[in-house]
């Protein structure tokens, strides 16, 4: 007698993943239903994703489960599946926000032709210049280190909204290494901001 695929234990998650990977029993339908529920939960709680965006994310998660599922085949947990879904949702939102920021166009052809000139008042000007000076000091301190130039390149790509996966492709490092490096850089930036500014 087969175990129920709707149970809450990790054995059911492992079984669902094995069914998806091996294309047996329900061919992974239970796993994909769980993925869709997790995407729906993320969309309702954190951001507004359209039906089509949710389907795109579901397809990306399915590809990741098929590619990386063999590594956790025997000890799959629902929290691991949720982490995969969450990370894909975050990547999707970042990508969308980056694309919408690039695609914003003014309705005034004069502005498009000449470019937008920033207008600063004296009170805003002083604070803005102070922030720029602070950032310059922080980045100078980071650049002094042996890995400084690479760290700045990684963090700049992260600040522009690139996903860990996109940064890893550009820097020829693993996604895990990029995640760890960005975590270290965030901590170092915070400390340097307190120290230098």
C-alpha positions, 0 to 999 in steps of 0.5 A, a space after each residue: 500500500 502506497 503512502 499518502 502524498 498529501 501528508 505533512 511528513 517529509 517522507 511524503 515530500 520525498 515521495 512527491 519529488 521522486 514521482 516528479 523525477 522518475 515520472 511515476 505514479 502521479 508524474 509529480 502532479 502532487 509536487 507541482 500542486 504544492 509548488 502552485 500553493 506556495 507560489 499563491 501564498 507568496 503572491 498573496 502575502 508579499 507581492 501581487 503576481 498575475 496568473 501568467 507570472 505565477 505560471 512562469 514561476 511554476 515552470 522555472 521551479 519545475 525546471 529547478 526541481 528536475 535539475 537539482 532535485 536529485 541532490 535532495 532526492 532522499 531527504 526532500 523537505 517542504 521547507 526546501 521546496 518552499 525556499 526554491 519557490 521563494 527564491 524564484 519569486 524574489 528573482 522574478 520580482 527583481 527582474 520585473 522591477 529592473 525591467 520596469 525601471 529601464 522601460 520608463 519613458 517620459 511622455 515629453 519628447 523634449 525630455 527624452 531628447 535632452 535627458 533629465 536634469 536633476 534639480 537639487 535645492 541647497 538643503 537637499 544638495 548638502 545631504 546628497 553630497 554628504 551621502 556621496 562622500 560617505 559612499 566614496 569613502 566606504 567604496 575606497 576602503 573596500 577597494 583597498 582590499 585584495 578582492 576589492 574590485 571584484 567585491 564592488 563589481 558583485 555588489 554593484 550588480 546586486 544593487 542594480 537588481 541582478 539575481 544571484 544566478 545572473 551575477 554568478 554567470 557574469 563573475 564565473 562563481 557559484 550561486 552559493 559563493 555569490 550569496 555568501 559574498 553578498 552577505 559578507 559585503 552587506 555586513 562590511 558595508 554596514 560596519 564601514 558606513 558606521 565607521 566612516 560616516 
